[in-house]
């Protein structure tokens, strides 16, 4: 059985009913809350297996409710090098996750949003399919040699270089094709491409792309 870990963070949830249905279809085998992400459990009808972090966003009453439901806790000092989401991702890897989905990554702090996105580049996540879910959007990394992915004609796909230039980018099935080209770190050339078929492909020779797939309304 594929070990899938759902991670809840303390940002805002988007598209509640559809998100709940997506979680049920994905069928996670483990749910981890990064500190205050535990507040989303009741909204989504989830039981949290582990809450991890400095626990500064959970009051005593919430802890008792979670503990009564069987939630385990890992408490870290506030003065630490990792964010709570980073701790949750690393713990999911240690516990054998083959796929990870993260909810609630966007809040009112731009620094945290940017840091969350860059966590996808953690070396520990290299062999794992890790995704961020936000409403109709899914974000993940594409590494060499590339991959196929599914969607619907009219969906938007953005390809954003992380950690430097991305070389030898070739696409298939997109409105604005690339053929062995370089996407430079900084310029926004790869944003807002459009899927023309249900299965598209992105190949690359070197570098890391952040892919953001937005389902058409």
N, C-alpha and C positions, 0 to 999 in steps of 0.2 A: 504493500500500500504506500502510495506517495505521501511523504510527510510534508504537509502544508501548514505554514505558520502565518496567522493573521496578527498584525501588530497594530494596536490602537495608540495614537498619540493625542496630545492635548489640544490640537487645532480644531477647526470647524469641520463638521461633516457636511457633505453636499449630496443632494438627490437621495434623501432618506429611503423611501419605499423601493426604488430601483436598486439602491445600494444593498439593502437588506436581501433582496432577491439574488443579487450577484454573489453575495457571501454564501447564501444557501447553496447555490449552484456550484460554487468553487469548493465547498465542503472542507473547511480547514480542520486539521487534526489537533491544532493547538492554538490558543489565543493568549497573547502576551500584551499587557498594557504597559506603556512607558509612562510611569507616574500617573499624572492626571488624565491620561487617556482612558483610564478605568471608568470615567464618567459616562462614556458612550455605551457601556455594556448594556444597560437597561433599554436604551433607545433601540439598539440593534438586536435585543433578545439573546445576548451572548453570555456564556459563563467564562470568566477569565481564569486561566490556569495559573498565570504568574503575573504579578505586578512588580516592576523593577525600576529603580532610580533613587533619587534622594527623598522621594515621598513628601515633598513640600507642598504638593497640590492636592493632597488627600487628607481630610480631617479624620479625627478619631472615629466618628460615627460611621463614615464611609468605610474605613478599614474594618470595622467590626462586621458590617454587612457583607463585605467581600470575604472576610475570613469565614463567616458562617456558611458561605456558598462554596467553600473549599479552595479559595484562592491562596496561593503561596506568595510570600513577599521576599524580595531581596533588596535590602536597604543599603544605600551608599551615602557617604558624606557629601554634602553640597559642594565642598571644595574638591572637585575631581576634574580630570582632564577630558572625560567623555560626557556628551549629552545623554539624557535618558534614552533617546531613540537609539543612539549608538550602542548603548549597553544592551538594549532589547534586541537589536540586530545581531550582535555578537553572541548573545545567549541563544538565539534561535539557531544560529549556525552550529554552535557547540552541541545543541540537542538534536542535530541531524536534519534540519529543514532542507528539503530539496527545492521548495518554492516558498517565497515570502511575499505577502501583500501588506502594504502599510496604508493606513487611513489617518486622516486628520493632520496632514503635514503642513497645511497653510493656516496661519493665524495672523495676529497683528504685529508680528516682529519680522521684518525683512531679513535680519541677520540669521534668524533661526530657519527661515524658509530656504535661504541659500545654503546654509550648512546642511540642512536635511537633504537637499538634492545632491550635494557632493558626497554624502555618506554612501551613495550607490557605488562610488568608486573604491570603497574599502576592499583591500586585497582579499579579505576573508569571504567576500561575496562573489568573487570571480567565477566559481563554478556553479553558482546558484542563480535561479531566475528570481530576481527581486523587482517588484513593481510598486509604484505609488499610484493609488486610486483616488481620484478627485472628481466626483460627479461623472460626467461623460468622458473624462480623460483618464488615460493610463500612460504612465511614464516608466521607461526602463532603459537599460544601456544596451547598445549594440557594439560588439567587439569583433575584430577580425576572426574569421573571414566574412562574417555577416550572417543574415538569417532571413527567412520568409516569415510573414505575419499576416493575419487575417483581419478583415474589416468589411466595409461596404463602400461601393462607389459613392463618392461625395464626402467621405470622411476626410478629415484633415490630418496630415502627418508633418510634424516639425522635426528636423534633425539638427541638433545643436552640439557643436564640438565642446568637449570637456577636456581640461588638462593639456590643451595644445591643439595644433592643426591636425586634421584627419585627412589621410592621403588615400588616393585611389578609390574614391566613392563612386559606385555605380548603382543605379536604381532601375527597377522594372515595375511597371504598372502604375506609375505616378504621372500626373499631368506635366510636371516640369522635370524632365529626366536629367540625370547626371551620368556621365560616362567617363570613368577613370579620373575624376576631378578631385581637387583639394577643397575641403571646407575649412576655411581659416578660423582660428580661435579669435573671437571678437565680433566680426561682421555677422549679420543676421540672415545671410543668404538662404540657409536651409529651413527657414520658418515658413509655415503655411503652404506646404505642398498639398496636393489633393490625390486621393486614391481613385483610380479609374476602374479597378476590378477588385474582386473579393480577396484575392491573394496577391500580395506585392512582395518585393524583395529589395533589400539593401545589402550591398557588398562593400567591403572596405579593406584596404591593405594594411593600414597602420592607424592607431589612434583609438579614441573612444567617442561614440556618439550618444547623446541623450536623445532618445526617441520619445515624442509625445504624440499619442494617437487620440484624436478627439472625434467621437461619434457624431455624425450629422443629426440634427434634430428632426 
